[in-house]
Amino acid sequence: MTQRTREGAGPDAPGLQQPPTPQEVATGWERVVEVLRSQWHLVLLLVVALGVFGAMVAAAEEIYEAVQDGDDLAAVDQPLLDTFLAWRTPELDRAVTLYTDLGGTVWAPVFTLLLVVGLGVLWRSWTPVVLMVVATAGSLTMTSVGKVVVARARPDTSLAVPPFETSAAFPSGHTLNATVIAFTIAYLVWMHVRSRLVRVLVLVGAVVHAVLMGMSRVYLAHHWFTDVVVAWVLGIGWLALVVAVHQLVLARTGRRSRRPGTG
């Protein structure tokens, strides 16, 4: 019986795991080093993206503190809103309201879904859909958490253009989601399209859309300027991280982006 116990407890006994040998550990580290050497630019990209994301979060915290104290950037909130109030006309109010509705909870998901599905069919890839789901999931989460944690009041409804908003102000959900969606599309185009002109035009369009969406929220007195700025900051930081992780996934799976010519 003693002999059986000793035999059963050997290195091949089921349920027992032997620690790795020094040679196995050395081989494992050699593989890690080789991956780091061959993909050093992607590792650097991830490190930079993490740094950007951390810097953007820190900037958002600084803006939050300014809002709490009513100084620094928050001191611009009321003067900028007053400037927009002076610019208002019935025609401009309608135009800005129409534009800001593009970033709302009704039209933005519809347009985004149609666009990424169309790109996915065109490029025969699930990447546009998956990447947009991940990107927007992060922006929606940051919006929801920020509104609950800060619980900042919007400008008084006597100053706002209807329809009025009822949720908390900080950060601007329209702006954060518009920033993430626009720049995710720009990144997808950058990955799949060869034409430099198309790339630049789409990137410029993304910047313009994010800026106009944010300023429309201030014009309508649905948000303070700092609500918009923190949305831009968080959106840029989150996108940097999403892009870096996506590049690492592509490298890990050995896939390259398909880049059909566009003339």
WODAMO-V474016 format. One record per backbone hydrogen bond with DSSP energy under -0.5 kcal/mol. NH is the residue of the N-H (numbers start at 1). CO is the residue of the C=O. Records with the same first field share a line. If there is no record, write none. Layout:
BEGIN
NH = CO  CO
END
This chain:
BEGIN
5 = 1
6 = 2
7 = 3
8 = 4
9 = 5
10 = 7
13 = 10
16 = 13
25 = 21
26 = 22
27 = 23
28 = 24
29 = 25
30 = 26
31 = 27
32 = 28
33 = 29
34 = 30
35 = 31
36 = 32
37 = 33
38 = 34
39 = 35
40 = 37
42 = 39
43 = 39
44 = 40
45 = 41
46 = 42
47 = 43
48 = 44
49 = 45
50 = 46
51 = 47
52 = 48
53 = 49
54 = 50
55 = 51
56 = 52
57 = 53
58 = 54
59 = 55
60 = 56
61 = 57
62 = 58
63 = 59
64 = 60
65 = 61
66 = 62
67 = 63
68 = 64
69 = 65
70 = 66
71 = 66
74 = 71
75 = 72
76 = 73
77 = 74
79 = 75
80 = 76
81 = 77
82 = 78
83 = 79
84 = 80
85 = 81
86 = 82
87 = 83  84
88 = 84  85
93 = 89
94 = 90
95 = 91
96 = 92
97 = 93
98 = 94
99 = 95
100 = 96
101 = 97
102 = 98  99
103 = 100
104 = 101
107 = 101
108 = 104
110 = 106
111 = 107
112 = 108
113 = 109
114 = 110
115 = 111
116 = 112
117 = 113
118 = 114
119 = 115
120 = 116
121 = 117
122 = 118
123 = 119
124 = 120
125 = 120
130 = 126
131 = 127
132 = 128
133 = 129
134 = 130
135 = 131
136 = 132
137 = 133
138 = 134
139 = 135
140 = 136
141 = 137
142 = 138
143 = 139
144 = 140
145 = 141
146 = 142
147 = 143
148 = 144
149 = 145
150 = 146
151 = 146  147
159 = 156
160 = 156
161 = 220
162 = 160
169 = 152
171 = 169
172 = 227
173 = 171
176 = 172
177 = 173
178 = 174
179 = 175
180 = 176
181 = 177
182 = 178
183 = 179
184 = 180
185 = 181
186 = 182
187 = 183
188 = 184
189 = 185
190 = 186
191 = 187
192 = 188
193 = 189
194 = 260
199 = 195
200 = 196
201 = 197
202 = 198
203 = 199
204 = 200
205 = 201
206 = 202
207 = 203
208 = 204
209 = 205
210 = 206
211 = 207
212 = 208
213 = 209
214 = 210
215 = 211
216 = 212
217 = 213
218 = 214
219 = 215
220 = 216
221 = 218
222 = 217
223 = 217
227 = 224
228 = 224
229 = 225
230 = 226
231 = 227
232 = 228
233 = 229
234 = 230
235 = 231
236 = 232
237 = 233
238 = 234
239 = 235
240 = 236
241 = 237
242 = 238
243 = 239
244 = 240
245 = 241
246 = 242
247 = 243
248 = 244
249 = 245
250 = 246
251 = 247
252 = 248
253 = 249
254 = 250  251
255 = 250
260 = 192
END
